[in-house]
Amino acid sequence: MNRDEKRILRTAINVLAHNNSNAWWELKRQIFDFGYQSYYPMQGEFDRTADHIIAGLSAEVKDSLVKEWKNSKPPRADLPDSEILATYSCLIVEEVVERARAAAYRTENCSALEIATSI
């Protein structure tokens, strides 16, 4: 996702990340415990909600996303609008995973620092 797409989807990404706090914490735990993986089991918990979030976007926002897709450099696959929006559903889940990855290691680093300074 480019910067403009992230700006357009900022609210959707935040809603997805914080819609289910149990899934968020479990995803962070899986990331910390298993390191980098191409797919985490808890990641699937976000898929359906992502689909609903994308479907619930206003027509204006959907049009903006489709326009960004079609005007990207280098060009992306020429897909129908419905498939483009379905792809954005997957992309916002990936962005949530990236945020969880950063949060997982930040949380652990803070915990390790607190333990080290208390000794």
N, C-alpha and C positions, 0 to 999 in steps of 0.2 A: 504494500500500500504506500502510495506517495503521501507527501505532507498535506496536500489539499484533501485527499480522501480521508485521511485521519481527522482532519479538522471537521469535515462534514459529518463523520461518524463518531465524533468524540462522545457525545451524549449516549449514543447506542452502545458504545464500548463500555462506558462507565456503568450503565444500567445492567449490561450483561455480567460484568465482573462482580457487581455487588448485589445482584438479584438473589443469589443463594449463597449465604455466607458459609454454610457447611461445605458446599462444593468448592468454594474458593479456598478454604483452609486445607481441605483434602488434596486439592490440586497442588498447592504449595508444598505440602508434605511429600507427595509423590515426586515432585521435581527435586526436592532436596534429597530424598532417600535414594532415588534411582538415577540421578544425574540427567544428562541430556538424552532424550528419547524422541523418536519421530512422532510418537503418539502416547499420551498418558490415558489410562483408563477413565479417570475423572473428566477428561476433556469432553467425552461424549455427553456428559450431563449438561453442557452448555449449548449443544447443537440445536435442540428443539426451541429453546428460548431465543436463540439467535435468529432462527427462521421467523419466529413470531415478531421479533423486533424489526427485522427488515421488512416484513409484510406490512407492519403498522406504520412505516414511515410515510410522510406526506408525499403526494405526487411530485411536488416540487423537489424534495430531497432525492427521491428516486431518479428523477430526470437529471439532477446534478451528478449523481453517481454514474449513471449511464453515459453522460457526456464526458466525465473524467475518464471512464474506461475507454471510450472510443477515441479520445484525443490524446491518449498517453503516448509517450515517446520512450522507448521504442513501442511500436504498435502491438497491441494485444490481440488475442484470438477474436475473430469476428463472430460474435455470439448474438443470439436473440436477447432482447432486454430481460426476459424472465430468467435466462441462464446467467446473465451478468449479475443480477440481483442475488441469485442463489450463490454465486461465487463470493459476493460480498459477505454473505452469511458465514461462509467458511473463513473468510479473512478476518472478520471481527473475533471469531473464536481463537484464531491464531494470535491475534493481538492480545487477547485476554491471557493466553498462555505465556506470552512474552512478559507481560506485566507481572504475572504470578511468579515467573522465574526470577525476575529482578527482586520481587518482594520476598521470595523464599530465602535467597542468599543474603539480602539485607537484614532480615529478621535473625538469621543464624549468626551473622557477623556481629550484630548488636548484642545477642545473647552471649557469644563467646567473649566479647569485650567486657561485658558486665561481670562475667565469671572471673576473668583475668584480673580485673581491677579490684575485685573484692577479696582476692587471696593475699 
